[in-house]
Amino acid sequence: MVETPKSQYAQIADELRARIDGETYAPGSPLPSEARLADEFGVSRVTINKAITLLRASGDVKVRRGADTRVRSLPRIPRDAKRRYAARQEGTGAGEVEARKLSLESTTTYREIARVPVLAGGGVAKALRLRKGEDALVRRRVLYANGEPTQIADSYYPWSIVRGDKALMRPEVGKGGSYSRLAELGYGPVRFTEDVTVRVPDDAEQRALELEATQPVFEIWHVAYAADDVPVEVCIHVMPGHLWTLKYDWDDVSAQDGP
């Protein structure tokens, strides 16, 4: 099969991306103007605009309305599913530890902390095995690194388990995060599952995460279980795909079991 040569704007996007990765254009710095790039590459501004559109979609640059186009300022953040929660004791939660390991300043804005009804038969109710009429505690938050949004994380806990804990009703729950508070209640997580999908963000997510409509996000449904396989939390993470690298590792169970 004969492949069609790559278009000019795609080739220019590749070159600009290589310059960004090599920090010819420093993180957070303005990208050269379309006119300047058009002159450098000997193409029209329309071609440069198409190249920049590709870079916007991949998260390599961000357009500031009425201002300029900036190179991405944050590095990719590794999310090690197996080890991130074990490291939470190093700070106030796994997300804060991940940012700090990259020398990024981590902050969190809480949008809601409240007892809420849960839709019977919905995803949260099923994950937490809630009966009809049972409530949950929700903690809705947006996490930031160096002032830029990195994820939306909405956590739900069975109200029957957490209703006596005052710390979980506050934004700052203390060292070790919510899982340490669950452990103090006798429901420390011992097992986790995650389901990951990729989709485009809705309007509210675009605004909260400062995304283009075409930039994909990871949606992760993370469920924590205490002893006796009791579900104690479901956290729905919505994360810009260009900012995160998801890492999973596991043992070969068949090799351990033998023939």
N, C-alpha and C positions, 0 to 999 in steps of 0.2 A: 504494500500500500504506500503510495506517495503522499507525504505529509506537506500540507501547505506551509510555506515559510511564515514565521511569526511576524505579525504586523509591526509597523514602526513603533506605534505607541506602546505595545507590549514589551518590545525590546528596550525602549527608553524607561519604562517602569522597572524592568529588571535592573538596569544600570543604576537608577536612582535608589532602588532598594539596597543594592550592594553598597552604595555610598553611605546609606543610613546605617546598615549593619556594621560597616567599617568605621563609622563615626566621622566620615568626611563631613557630613552634616551632623553636628552634635545633637544629642537628645534635647528636645525642647526648643531647638533653634528654628528660626524661620527658614522655610524652603526658598531657594531663589525664585524670583518672580517668573511667571509664565513667559514673559517677553524675553527675559535673560536666558532661560532654558531653551526657548525656541531658537534664539540666535546661536547658542552653543551647539545645539544638535542639528541646526540647519533645516528645521521643519516649521510647520505652521503652529500658531498658538492653539488651534483646534486639536492638533495631535498631542501637544503637551497636556492640554486639558483632559484628554482621554487617558493619558498615562497617569495623571494625578488622580483621576477617578478610580483607577485600579488600586492605587496606593491608599486611597481613602477607604475602599472596601476591605482591604487587607489590614487596616489599622496602623499602617506605617506612618501615616500623616493624619492630622486633624485640622479641619478648616474652622477657623474662628469667624463667626458671622461679622461682616463689616470690617474685618481686620486682615489677617494673613493666614497662610497655611504653615502649620508647625510640624516638625518631626516629632514622632512619638517620644514621650519623655520617660516612660517606664519600661524596664526590661520585662521579658516574659517571667512569670512567677511559677516556679515548679510547685505542683500540688501532689504530694506523695500520699496517696490514700491510706496506705498501710501504716505510715509512721507519723503523720501529722497530728493525730490525736494523742499519741504517746508523748509528743513534745509539748503538749499544752501547758504542762506544769512550769515551763520556762517563762510563761507570761500569763495573760488573762484569757487566752484562747488560742486555738490553732491558727486562725487567720492572722492574728497579731504576730505570732512567732514566725510565720512564713514571710511576712513583710520585713520584719526586723533582720532576718538572716540575709536579706539583700540590702541592708542598710537603708531601708525605706521607713519613713515615719508613718505608723499605723494609727488611724483614727476610725471611730465608728459613730454613726448617727442612728439613733433609734427612732423609728417612725411610729411604733406602737408597742406597748407592753400591756396586755390586758387579758382578762378571762373572756373567751368568745365561744359562741355556739359553733358547732361543726356540722357541715352538711352531711346528713345521714347518707351513707353509701358513696360518699365522695372519696377522693384519693387519700386525704388526711385521715378520715375516719377509718378507712380500711387499714391503712398502715399502722395506726395506733390501736386497732381493734376496739374502737369505741362503740358502745351501744347507742341506740337512738335516744337523744336527749342529753347525752353526756357532753360536757364542755371541755375545752382545752385552754391552756395558757399559750398565748402567741407572743413571740418576741420578734418583731419585724425590724430589720436593720439594713443599712448600707455601709459597706466597708470601703475605706479609702487608703491609698498609699501616696504619700507626698501630696495630699490634697486632691488626688484624682480617684474617681470611683472605680473599684475593682470587682465588686460583686454585690448583689442583693442576696440576703440570707434571711429567710423566714422560718423560725423554729416553732414547732408545736409540741406541747407536753400534755399528757393526760392530767386534767385538773384534779382528779382523785388522788394523784401521787404528789403533786407539787403545791397544793393549796395551802399548806402550812409553812411554806418557805418564803420568807420576806426578801431574801437576797435575789431570788429569781424575778421579783417584781421591780427590781431596780436596774438601771442601765449597766452599772458595773457590779458584777456578781463576785468579784474577787479572783485570787490566783487559781489557775486551773480551769476557769470558766464554768459553764453550767454543768459539765459532767462531774466536776468535783462536788458541786452542790447536790447533784443527784446521788452521788456516792454517800454523802452525809445523811441522806434520807433513806439509805438502804437499797438504792436502785442504781448502783454504779454500772455503767455500760460495760459489757464483756464481749459483745459481738456487734458487727456492723454490716449493712448491705448498702449498695449504691446502684441506682439505675441512671444511666446517662443518655440524654438525647441532645440532638443539635437542631436548632430552629432559629428563625429570625425573631428579634425582640418585638414586643408590642409597643404601643405609643408611650405608655407609662415607663416601661423599661428603657426605651430610647432616651427619655428625658433624665431618668435617674442615673443611667450609666454613661450618658453623653455619647450615644452611639448613632451611626448612620442607620437608616432603615434596612440596608442590605447586609449589615455586619452580623454574622451569626453569633449566637450565644450557646454555651453549654447550659443545659438544665439538669441538675443533679438532684435526685431524690435520695437523701441519705437517711437511713433508719438505724437507730441505736437500740440494742436490746440488753436488758439486764439479765440476771440469772433466771433460769426457768423459761427463757425465751420470751420475756415480757417486754414488749416495745415501750420505750420510755421517751423517745423523741423522733420526730421526722423533721428534717431540715431541708427546705427547698432552696437550693443555690441557683442563681442565674448569673452567669459569668461570661464576660466578653471573650470570644474564642481566640482573639489575637493576643490577649494578655496572659493566657494560662497554658501550661503544659500539664496534662494529667498523666500521672504515673501509677501503674498498678503492677504488683508482682505477687506471685503465689507459688506454693510448693506443688510438685507433681504428686498428687495423692495416689495415683495408680502405682507409681514407683515405690512409694512407701508401703503400700499394701502388699506388694509382691505379687507373684503369679497366682 
